[in-house]
Amino acid sequence: MDGGIEIIEANPRGGIGFHFKFRDSGKLFRLLPSRCPQQPRLWCFWVYRCRPGGSVDSSDLPWIGGAGMTREELPQAAQAIRDDMAAWLRQESHEGLRRWLLAEDGDESSTPAVALPSGTGRRVRL
């Protein structure tokens, strides 16, 4: 995974979200901040699988994780991810996310089943 991830800035005017792509597979994803579904006063990150043109694949479930941030904490957290995405993905709490990102398309066995409040993430249908 190291060195094989390209960060693609989607909003050069200072937006928090961004696309990232795995160079080997060409798979494209979008990381965006959003309110936590179970704790709406707090924020988390949503990771979406994207279609080749960069639009979010609405037929797939997003991964939701990093629950419990304030709005003020989002820019610094997103920058830390941009600065070393491979290290962020290697965190033990992101094991389910790694499986999902690297899984073959349509492989539902890679779906994390961890409760959102723990901050480790899960995929959900809203």
C-alpha positions as CSV (number, residue, x, y, z in Angstrom):
1,M,0.0,0.0,0.0
2,D,2.9,2.4,0.7
3,G,3.7,4.7,-2.3
4,G,0.8,3.3,-4.3
5,I,-1.7,6.0,-3.2
6,E,-2.1,9.2,-5.0
7,I,-3.9,12.1,-3.3
8,I,-6.0,14.2,-5.8
9,E,-7.1,17.6,-4.5
10,A,-10.6,18.1,-5.6
11,N,-11.1,21.6,-4.2
12,P,-8.0,23.8,-4.4
13,R,-9.8,26.6,-2.6
14,G,-9.3,24.9,0.8
15,G,-12.0,22.3,1.0
16,I,-11.5,19.5,3.4
17,G,-12.5,16.6,1.2
18,F,-10.4,15.0,-1.4
19,H,-10.1,12.1,-3.8
20,F,-7.4,9.4,-3.6
21,K,-6.5,6.7,-6.0
22,F,-4.6,3.4,-5.8
23,R,-2.1,3.5,-8.6
24,D,-1.9,-0.3,-9.1
25,S,-5.6,-0.9,-9.5
26,G,-6.8,2.6,-10.6
27,K,-9.5,2.5,-7.9
28,L,-10.7,5.9,-7.0
29,F,-12.3,7.0,-3.7
30,R,-13.5,10.2,-2.1
31,L,-13.0,11.2,1.6
32,L,-15.4,13.8,2.9
33,P,-16.3,15.1,6.4
34,S,-19.9,14.7,7.5
35,R,-22.0,14.7,10.6
36,C,-21.9,11.4,12.6
37,P,-25.2,9.5,12.0
38,Q,-25.4,8.5,15.6
39,Q,-24.0,11.7,17.1
40,P,-25.1,14.6,14.9
41,R,-23.4,17.3,16.9
42,L,-20.0,15.6,16.1
43,W,-18.3,14.9,12.8
44,C,-16.6,12.0,11.1
45,F,-15.1,11.0,7.7
46,W,-17.1,9.2,5.0
47,V,-15.1,7.3,2.3
48,Y,-17.0,6.7,-1.0
49,R,-16.0,4.4,-3.9
50,C,-16.0,6.5,-7.1
51,R,-16.7,5.7,-10.7
52,P,-13.9,6.2,-13.2
53,G,-14.9,9.8,-13.9
54,G,-14.7,10.7,-10.2
55,S,-18.4,10.8,-9.3
56,V,-19.4,8.9,-6.2
57,D,-20.8,5.4,-6.9
58,S,-24.2,5.7,-5.3
59,S,-24.8,1.9,-5.7
60,D,-22.1,1.2,-3.1
61,L,-22.2,1.8,0.7
62,P,-19.7,4.3,2.1
63,W,-17.3,3.6,4.9
64,I,-17.9,5.9,7.9
65,G,-15.3,6.3,10.6
66,G,-13.3,8.7,12.8
67,A,-16.4,9.6,14.8
68,G,-16.3,12.2,17.5
69,M,-14.5,15.2,16.0
70,T,-15.6,18.8,16.3
71,R,-15.9,20.9,13.2
72,E,-12.8,22.7,14.2
73,E,-10.8,19.5,14.3
74,L,-11.7,18.4,10.8
75,P,-9.1,20.4,8.8
76,Q,-6.2,19.2,10.9
77,A,-7.4,15.6,10.8
78,A,-7.9,15.7,7.0
79,Q,-4.5,17.3,6.5
80,A,-2.9,14.5,8.6
81,I,-4.5,11.9,6.4
82,R,-3.4,13.7,3.2
83,D,0.2,14.0,4.6
84,D,0.5,10.2,5.1
85,M,-2.5,8.3,3.9
86,A,-0.6,5.0,4.0
87,A,0.2,5.4,7.7
88,W,-3.4,6.4,8.4
89,L,-4.6,3.2,6.6
90,R,-2.2,1.0,8.5
91,Q,-3.8,2.0,11.8
92,E,-5.3,-1.1,13.5
93,S,-8.7,0.7,13.7
94,H,-8.8,0.9,9.9
95,E,-8.4,-2.8,9.2
96,G,-12.0,-3.0,7.9
97,L,-11.5,0.1,5.7
98,R,-8.3,-1.4,4.2
99,R,-10.1,-4.7,3.4
100,W,-12.9,-2.7,1.7
101,L,-10.5,-0.4,-0.3
102,L,-8.4,-3.3,-1.5
103,A,-11.3,-5.8,-2.1
104,E,-12.4,-6.9,-5.6
105,D,-15.4,-4.9,-6.7
106,G,-18.6,-6.5,-5.4
107,D,-16.9,-8.5,-2.6
108,E,-19.3,-8.0,0.3
109,S,-17.2,-10.2,2.6
110,S,-14.9,-7.2,3.1
111,T,-17.6,-5.2,4.8
112,P,-16.5,-4.0,8.2
113,A,-19.0,-4.8,11.0
114,V,-17.7,-2.5,13.7
115,A,-20.0,-0.2,15.6
116,L,-19.6,3.5,14.7
117,P,-19.2,5.0,18.2
118,S,-15.9,3.2,18.6
119,G,-14.4,5.4,15.9
120,T,-13.2,2.4,13.9
121,G,-15.7,2.7,11.1
122,R,-18.3,0.7,9.3
123,R,-20.3,0.8,6.1
124,V,-23.9,1.7,6.3
125,R,-26.9,2.3,4.1
126,L,-28.7,5.5,5.0
